[in-house]
Each structure stands twice: as structure tokens, then as C-alpha cells.
């Protein structure tokens, strides 16, 4: 048998390989990744690793010798250039080929580039890979003025780290609020103020026109309003683009990612797609959705492994996310929508509260700050398939954890 070939060597890819072996899969398993690193976790790069609280060994999904012990071949520093679906083979940049019985595309995503003059100056960084993080962490030791372009999770996590490191930090964001695509307006207001309390300055509804400097070094960021912001360090975090080119060239269906069905199969039944590159149906969304999270990557990997080991089931894991920003841990369970109605549990002035988001009158998502019990309760609630109405949650004294504990399905 040719076995399974996994394109990518990130968290989703590593989990798929390990879960195949855990499920009793006996045929060959090969991971092929473009980076020279063994599979590692990306979320700590902008937090614990940047702060020096986690070393590179702690980032590994598993230690390298485990893959050998599980008879998993990990090929690093190599790119898959083409898929021959008819012969079930992939071509490598080195000139070699790998045959497969089943192919798993875990190609991930790449940072969206800032298309302006000066984006290639020394001192301008993106943060996606371990090598990015190494370079950025080294630069942070000498930087005094940092500009962050983009107020999403990565941008704000880095802003908090830079402020703690003694940098003067300014954030330029095209939207009207922080984390606009990910959280409710109430939560945006809370986190914007939390960052201001750390000394961070925000410029909303602004874009970047150019980055200028001298001797190849970034020195100023020019904005669309005419502002000129001094910087010896610029971090760009304006979103990601799913890596679908390999799939497109092979004739697979793509949209906002590689399209899959509920079983995570692409338009070719011999090829699955998982993680940041995959657009898949979800019982928690109104249509196909591409979710960028560790939870989604690992749960989709496990689901595909179960199917290949003879235990198929539609993918329906509860989506959840987290972000550490200074003293605040944001945890989200479920998927919010722009038109959600909201209720707040707890007292935001204490730094411990949750925002409950309602879709068509039913609780669909809970955003929690330093309130892990609400987060875990909502995950259980969503898994149970039934959620309370807005009227129930609005009852004085409502406690989400107690509500879930009282449900027959909570046990």
C-alpha cells in the first residue's frame, strides 16, 4: 500500500499522522512540509515564546523521536509542487514523487502582505513562522517604538508583549474597532481600553500608505489620514490567505479555502483537506466556514484519521478560540455573527465577565474574559445541541455553569 501522504507539517498535519497511528492505521504515513522545522505550535509564537516564557523545544507538537517511533516519516524543507490525481502521486520540488492511497491537504495559510512602498525595509515583520518569531524577538530587545498594522488577535497579542517590553506602541487599524471580525462591539471596547491602559495608542479607520526610512531601515509609517508615525519596528498582521494554489492546480473545488463536504473530503474522494486551508460545513454556522484555530485543526485531523481507520462520522466539533493579551485571557466558544444580540454576565470593571451572543433568539456564542468556567460551560452546552433563549439568560442571577450542570446531558 502507498498509504497516506499529508501535505503540510503544522499542527493539523502532525495530529492527523499521530491519530492515524493511534487508530491502528498500519500503512505508510508521510508528512511533507516546506519549513525546515519539525511540526510546532504557532499560537505561542506571539505570546509565550515572544515573552521568553517558552523555548523552542516547548513549541513542538511532539518531540521528533516520537514520529520515528510511530513509523511516521517527516520530510522537512520540501515543497509539493503538483498533484496527479489520476495516478495518485504528488511531485516534489526536489524532483521526487510520492504515491498515495489517500492525500490529506493541510497546507495552512500565509500572511496577507502589506502592498505598500517600504514593506520590504529592515524592521518590518510578519509573524507566522518560527523563523519570523526568532527574528522578531531578537529585534524587540532593541526596539523603542513599535507600530502594529492590524488590530486582530496576532496584532494585539504582539502589542501587549511589546508594551510589556518597554516599547511605545501604536496600532493602525482599517476598521472602526479592534478584533472587529472576531468579537462583539462590547468586547472590542473592553480590549481597546485594556490596551490603552498598557500605553498602546490606536488609530482606527486608517490604512497605511507607505513605510519610509534611511539606509534600508524602517523609521516612519505614513497613514491614509496624513499621519506620520515614528517606528523602529513594524509588525504587520492584516489577516491570512488560505494556501489553495496546489488544490486549484489539481482541479479541486476552492472558495474561501479548499472546499470539503461534512466528512472533510474534497471534490476528489481520495483527498481530504483540514485546518486553516479548509472550508467546510459546520452545524454552528449558516454555511461553509473556514476556521483558523488550533481546536479546528486538531479536531479535523482526528476526524479524518477516524474515517481512514474505518470509523467515519460527519465533522461537527464545537469551535473555540483563545487569545492572551496582557493580563486578560479571552476565550470564545461558538461562532458569532455581525447581527447578534448580546447580554453581559458578570462585571466588566473587575476584568472577569462574559458576553453572550444570541442568533435568532438562541445563545450561539460566549466570549469570556478571565472567566474560564463560562467558557467550558458553553462548550458543553453547544456539544449538547440545546442552548437557552435570551429571555432565560436575562433572568436575574443567571449562572451559565449552574445552568449547564443542571442539564441531563451535562453528565
N, C-alpha and C positions, 0 to 999 in steps of 0.2 A: 504493500500500500504506500501511496505517496504521502498520506497524512494531511495535516493541517499546516498551512503557511499563514502567518499573521504579518501583515504589512504595518509596521509601526512597532515601537518598543517603549511606549509610555505605560501609564497606569492601566489603561484598558487592555492593552496587548498583553502585558505581564499577567494580569488577573485571568485573562482568557486561557493562557497557556497553563497556569497553575491549576485553574479549575478543571481543565480537561484531564489533567493527571489525577486530581482529587476524585474526579468522577469515573475513573477507571479506563480512560482512553489510552489505548496501547500503541497506536501507530505514531509515526514521527510527528513532532511538533517543532516548528521553526519560526522564530521571530526575526524580522529584518528591520533594523532601524537606521535612520540617516545619521543620528548623532553618534559620537564615539563612546558615549556613556552607556553603562548598564542601566536598565529601567529604574527611573527615580520618580519621586513625587514632586509635582510642580507647586502646589499651594504654599508650602513653607518657604519658597524662594523669596516671596515678597514680605515675609513675616519673620519666622524664627531664624531662618538662615541669614537674612539680611541683618538681623539684630545680633548675630553671633551666638544665638541660643541653640542652634542645631548645626552639627558639622555635616560634611558630605556623606559620611557613612550612614547618618541617621536619615538621609533623604531616600535611600534605596528602598524600592518596593520590597525586595528581598535581597539577601546577600548573594553575590554571584555564584558561590559554590552550590547554592540550593538548586539552581537551574540545571547544573550538571548532574546533581544527584537525582533530579527528576527526569533526566534524559530529555531536557529541553534545550534545543540549540538556539543560542542567541547570537545573531550576526549584527555587529555594530559598525557604524561608519560606512554603510552601504545603502544605496538607493534602488528601489524597484522602479524601473523605467516604463514597463508595459505589462499588460495582462493579455495573454492569449486565451480567451475563453473557450475556444473550440478544442484546444489541446490541453487545457487546464495547466498552463505553465505561466510563470512570471519571469520576465527578463530583468537582469540586474545590470547596474551601470558598469560593473567590472567585466561584463561580457558573459557571465554565467547565467544559468537558468535554474529554477526550482519548480518541480512538478507538485501539484496539489490535488487532493480529493475534495477538500473544501478550503476556500480562501476567506480569511477574515480581514476586512479593511478597518484598521484602527489608525488612520493617517492623521487624526487630530486636526488642529487648526494652527494658523500662523497670525502673528500680529498684523493689524492693519497699518500700513505705512502712512506717515505724515507727508503728503505730497507738496512740500514747500521748499523753497531755496534754503539751504543751510541745514537740512535734516541730516546730512552726512557729516557734519562737523564733529570733531572730537568733543566729547562731553555730552552728546545726545545719545540716549539709550532707549532700548525697548527691554521689556522683561518677560521672557518666555522660556528661555532655556537655562540650564545650569551655567553655561559659559556666560550668558548675559548677566546672570546674578553674580558670578565671580567678579566680572569687570565692574559692575555697578557698585558692589560692596567695597571694592578697593577705592573707587572714586569717591565714595561717600565719606571716607576717612579724612579727605582734604577739602571737600566742598563746603561752601559757606552760604550760597544762595541757590536754592533748587526751585525749578519750575516744573510742575507736573501738568501735562496736557491730557485732560480727560479725568473726570471725577467718577469713574466706575470703581469696582472693587479693588483692582490692582492699583490704580492711581491713588486711591485713598489709603490703602494699606501702606504703600510706599511713603505717602505724605506723612503719615503718623510716625513711621520709622525715621524719616529724615528730620522731622521736628524734634523727636526724642534725641537724635544725634547732634542737635545744636544748629541745624540749618534754618535759615529763614526760608519759608516755603510759601509759594504762591501757586494756585491751581487755576488753570484756564479750562473752562467747560462750555461747550457749544449749547448745551441745554440750559433750562432755567433753574435746575436743581441737581443735587448730587444723586448718583445711582438712579437716574430717572427711569431707566428701563427695567430696573430690578425691584424697587421698593416703592411703598406708598409715599405720597407727599408728606404725610406726618413724619414718617421715618427719615425722609430726606432732610426735613427741617432740624430734627434732633441731631443727626450726624453732622450737618453743616456747622451747627453751633458747637458740637463737641470738638470739631477740628479747629474752629476759631479759638476755642479755649486753650488749644495747644499752640496757638500762634499762627495758624495757617490762614492765609488770605485767599479769598475766592474772587474770580472774575467770571460771572455767568453770562450766557448768551454771547460769548465771544469765541472767535476762532483764531487760528494762527496764520499770519501772512508770510512770515519768514523768520529764520533764525540767523543772526549775524554774529561775527566775532573777528578775532585777529589771529594770525599765524595758525589758522586751522582750528582754533579753539572757540567753542560757543561762548558768547558773552551776553547776548540780548535776545529776547523773544519779542517779536513785533506782532501785535494783535490786530484784529479787524476793526477795532474801535480807535486805533491810532496809539494805543498804549505801547510803551517800550519797557519790558520787564527785565531787569538785570538777572543774569544766571550764569553760574559756572558749572551747572549740572541741569540737564533737561531730561525728563523721563516721559516718554510718550505711551499712553495707554488709552487708545481710542477704539478698542474693540478688536475682534479677531475675524478671520476669514476661514471657513472650513476648507480643508485640503481635499478638493473633489476632482482635481485635474486627472489623476490616474484613472478614476472611475469613469469620468466623462469620455476619456480617450478610448476606453474599453466598451463604450456604448451603454453604460448603465444609467438608469434614470437618476437625475440630480435636481435639486431645487435649492433650498437653503440647507445644503448638505447632501449627502448620499441618501436617496430615498429608500426606505425599507418598509416592510409590512409589520404587522404586530409581532411576528416571530423574529424580527430583525434581519430578514432575508431581503436582499436587493432584488432587482428585476431579473437577476440570474440566480436560480435556486442553489447554485454551487458557491455563492458568495454572500457573506454577511457583512454588515457594517455596524460598528459600535463606537460609542464615545462621542467626542466633540465633533466628529465629521459626519455623524449620522442624523438624519431627520426621520423621526419615527412617530407612529400614533401613540397617544398616551390617554388613559382614562381620566387624567387630570387636566387635560387641555381640550380645546374645541376642535383641534385638528392636529396634523403632524407638527412636531416641535423638535427643535434641536437644543439640547440642554448641555451647558458647559459646567460640569461639576464632577467631582470625584465619585460621588454616590452614583450618578448615572453611568459613568464609565465602568465602575466595578460591577454594578448590578447588571448592566447589559452584557458584560463579559461573562458573568456567571450564567445568565440566561442562555446565551449561545452555546456555552460549554455543556449545559444540561441537555440542550437539544441534540447536540452532536454525540452525546453519550446515551441517547435513546429516551430522554425524559423531556419532551417538548412541552412548552406552555407559553402562551402569549405574554409578552413583556408588559408588566403593569406595576413596577416598583414605585413607591411614593418618592417624588422628587424632593430633595432637601439640599440646603446650601449653608455655608457659614463664611464669615469674614471677621478677622480680628483687626480692630482699628484702635490703637491706644489701649485704654482701659476697658473698652467696650467690645463684647463678643456679640455679633449679630448672627442669629440663626433663623433660617426660613424653612418652613415646611409647607409644601404645596406650591401652586403656581398662581400668582396674582395676575390681574388684568387691569387695563387702564381705567375701566368704568366701575371698579369695585367700590362698594360702600365699606366704611371702616368703623370699628369701635376699639377703644383702648382699654386694656386691662392693666391695673397697676398704676403707679405714679411715676411718670417720666422724670420728675425732679430728683428722684432717688437713683436714677440710672438703671432701674430694673422695671421693665414693663413689656407688654406685647401689644402689637397692632393686629387685630383680627380683621381679615378682609373677606367680604361676602360677595358671592357671584350669584345673581338671581335669587337672592334671599338666603342662600346657604353658605355656611363657613367653608371657604375654599383654600385659604392660606393664612398662616400665622407668622408674623415677623416678631422675633423676640430679642430683646437686649438684656443680657446678663440674667436671663430667666429660663434656664435650661429645662425646668420641669414643664413649662408650657410647650416648649419645642418638642420634647419627647411625647407629651400627651397628644399633640396634634398629629405627629407621625403615626401613632397608634390609631387615632381616630380616622385618619384618611385610609389607613390599611383596612379598617373595619368596614368601610363602604358607606357609613352613615355619618352625617355631620349635623350639628344643631343649627336652628334658624337664628336670624339676627335677634328676634324677639327673646329667645331663650338666653342668648349670650348677654343681652342687655339687662337681664334681671339683676337687681342689686345683690351683690355678694357672690355673683357667679364665679366659680373656680374651675378652670379648664381641666386641671389634673384630677380634681374630685369628680367632675362630670364623667371623664373617661373611665376612671376607676369604678364607677357605679354601673357602667355598661356591661351586659353579659359577655360581649365579645372581647372586653378588655383583658379577661383572664387568659 
